[in-house]
Amino acid sequence: MESICDFLVGVFEAGVETGAKDESGYGVVHGYIRSPEEISYVDVDVENTVKQISGYLAELSTIFDVEPAEVVHEIMVEDDWGKSWKTFFHPLAIIPGLIVAPTWEGYIPRSDELVINMDPGMAFGTGHHATTALCLECIVDVVDGTKVLSFLDVGTGTGILAMAAALFGAESVLAIDNDPDAVGVAADNIRYNGLDRVVEVDCIPLSILEGPYSVIVANIVHDVLFTMVDDFARLLTNNGVLIMSGLLAGDQVENIMRRCVTRGFKLVGRKNRQEWSAVILRLP
């Protein structure tokens, strides 16, 4: 399912929701693809989109030696589209002790729980993806119980990782994204959770930041991360920590590690979930 989700997000910039393993509907991927505002979908657009998705599913079925998944489509007006995906977003313990919950459900945490309430809006980052959970686990390992003066979240999306860093004790957090819609969504979520005194969100490019930062987290994709390694090294404090995910286990991890080693990074931790990996590196 993760491969299908990544394909829908990467190719169509789709909003994607799936059920967790303990939820009904597990095994079904719901992708929401918006047509440009200046045009409406016509039959040929739908047919071509379905054909492209079906072709990718056929490739996956060959690779994994399974039956190809079925594609079912429906055209929705925007109001219906904006409401429909919410039926698949419920409070969930993304990692032990941290609950991510939709704003419209009014989740009340237990005494041993931290909670992030959010409305993903157009950013679509609810924490259900394996790479988000991996980053959250790494953030707990690095931030919880230690003194982290400055934290940078690159490609923040809904702001989930930045908010988690603040909840676990980071004193100052900057969240950046090159998508203005995501920045708006993240800012709303940060204010809703009362974290705007700790977390700032901006569209500022990574290349013009000055730093330094004690911890940097980036959950993007391999090719983009590869181009950012120089900036990560420039922006980190001495003995600073870099957390990266969005990496497929295997070649992508090995390739990014080779790049990081050339900049002096040392691998201090690695986590895996399904086919995904996250790495924790330190810059001596």
RAQUITA-V199983 format. One record per residue. N is the residue number from 1. PHI is phi in degrees with one decimal (NA if undefined). Layout:
BEGIN
N,PHI + N,PHI
END
This chain:
BEGIN
1,NA + 2,-62.4 + 3,-64.0 + 4,-66.1 + 5,-58.5 + 6,-63.3 + 7,-64.1 + 8,-64.4 + 9,-70.4 + 10,-70.2 + 11,-89.2 + 12,-111.1 + 13,52.5 + 14,-79.8 + 15,-83.7 + 16,-128.4 + 17,-136.3 + 18,-136.7 + 19,-81.2 + 20,-73.1 + 21,-60.6 + 22,-96.5 + 23,-111.9 + 24,-66.5 + 25,87.9 + 26,-62.4 + 27,102.5 + 28,-110.9 + 29,-106.8 + 30,-105.0 + 31,-112.1 + 32,-114.2 + 33,-112.4 + 34,-86.8 + 35,-83.2 + 36,-54.9 + 37,-62.3 + 38,-82.6 + 39,-134.5 + 40,-113.7 + 41,-63.7 + 42,-115.8 + 43,-54.2 + 44,-66.1 + 45,-63.0 + 46,-64.3 + 47,-61.3 + 48,-66.9 + 49,-64.7 + 50,-61.8 + 51,-63.2 + 52,-66.0 + 53,-66.7 + 54,-61.4 + 55,-63.6 + 56,-67.4 + 57,-63.8 + 58,-64.7 + 59,-62.4 + 60,-62.5 + 61,-64.5 + 62,-69.9 + 63,-63.2 + 64,-98.4 + 65,55.5 + 66,-132.9 + 67,-69.1 + 68,-65.4 + 69,-71.7 + 70,-89.5 + 71,-107.4 + 72,-122.4 + 73,-128.2 + 74,-151.9 + 75,-89.4 + 76,-125.3 + 77,-72.3 + 78,-60.2 + 79,-60.0 + 80,-67.2 + 81,-60.0 + 82,-67.7 + 83,-94.4 + 84,-62.7 + 85,-64.9 + 86,-64.8 + 87,-67.8 + 88,-107.2 + 89,-114.4 + 90,-128.4 + 91,-54.9 + 92,-147.8 + 93,-78.8 + 94,-66.2 + 95,-134.7 + 96,-54.9 + 97,88.9 + 98,-125.1 + 99,-104.2 + 100,-107.1 + 101,-134.4 + 102,-69.5 + 103,-62.1 + 104,-82.8 + 105,-102.8 + 106,59.5 + 107,-65.8 + 108,-107.6 + 109,-74.9 + 110,-73.4 + 111,-64.3 + 112,-100.1 + 113,-118.9 + 114,-101.9 + 115,-133.0 + 116,-112.3 + 117,-92.4 + 118,-150.2 + 119,-118.7 + 120,-62.8 + 121,53.3 + 122,-85.4 + 123,-85.2 + 124,51.0 + 125,-143.6 + 126,-98.4 + 127,93.3 + 128,-73.5 + 129,-69.3 + 130,-57.7 + 131,-67.5 + 132,-66.4 + 133,-61.2 + 134,-62.1 + 135,-63.5 + 136,-62.9 + 137,-61.0 + 138,-66.1 + 139,-61.1 + 140,-60.6 + 141,-59.9 + 142,-88.4 + 143,-96.5 + 144,-61.3 + 145,82.3 + 146,-117.8 + 147,-98.2 + 148,-107.6 + 149,-76.8 + 150,-142.7 + 151,-132.2 + 152,-119.8 + 153,-110.7 + 154,-99.2 + 155,76.6 + 156,-70.2 + 157,62.5 + 158,-79.1 + 159,90.1 + 160,-61.9 + 161,-72.1 + 162,-63.5 + 163,-65.6 + 164,-62.0 + 165,-58.9 + 166,-65.6 + 167,-63.1 + 168,-88.8 + 169,120.2 + 170,-61.7 + 171,-81.7 + 172,-144.2 + 173,-128.2 + 174,-114.0 + 175,-113.9 + 176,-124.7 + 177,-156.3 + 178,-88.1 + 179,-103.4 + 180,-58.0 + 181,-63.0 + 182,-64.7 + 183,-61.0 + 184,-63.5 + 185,-64.0 + 186,-60.8 + 187,-61.6 + 188,-63.3 + 189,-64.5 + 190,-64.1 + 191,-64.4 + 192,-59.0 + 193,-89.0 + 194,67.5 + 195,-109.5 + 196,-70.6 + 197,-78.5 + 198,-106.9 + 199,-109.1 + 200,-109.0 + 201,-126.4 + 202,-154.8 + 203,-92.8 + 204,-58.1 + 205,-66.6 + 206,-57.1 + 207,-66.0 + 208,-107.4 + 209,-67.3 + 210,-109.9 + 211,68.3 + 212,-85.5 + 213,-126.0 + 214,-73.4 + 215,-138.2 + 216,-122.4 + 217,-122.0 + 218,-143.3 + 219,-114.2 + 220,-128.0 + 221,-138.1 + 222,-53.0 + 223,-62.7 + 224,-71.1 + 225,-57.6 + 226,-57.0 + 227,-75.5 + 228,-96.1 + 229,-57.8 + 230,-60.3 + 231,-66.7 + 232,-57.8 + 233,-63.8 + 234,-66.5 + 235,-91.2 + 236,-79.9 + 237,-70.3 + 238,-59.0 + 239,67.6 + 240,-71.4 + 241,-117.5 + 242,-116.4 + 243,-112.7 + 244,-130.7 + 245,-144.7 + 246,89.3 + 247,-107.7 + 248,-75.3 + 249,-59.3 + 250,109.1 + 251,-59.1 + 252,-64.5 + 253,-65.1 + 254,-62.7 + 255,-67.1 + 256,-68.4 + 257,-66.2 + 258,-59.6 + 259,-65.6 + 260,-68.1 + 261,-61.3 + 262,-64.3 + 263,-100.4 + 264,92.6 + 265,-71.5 + 266,-119.1 + 267,-74.3 + 268,-120.0 + 269,-170.4 + 270,-149.4 + 271,-127.3 + 272,-128.8 + 273,-149.3 + 274,54.0 + 275,-93.7 + 276,-105.0 + 277,-133.3 + 278,-129.1 + 279,-123.7 + 280,-116.9 + 281,-125.3 + 282,-121.3 + 283,-106.2 + 284,-59.0
END
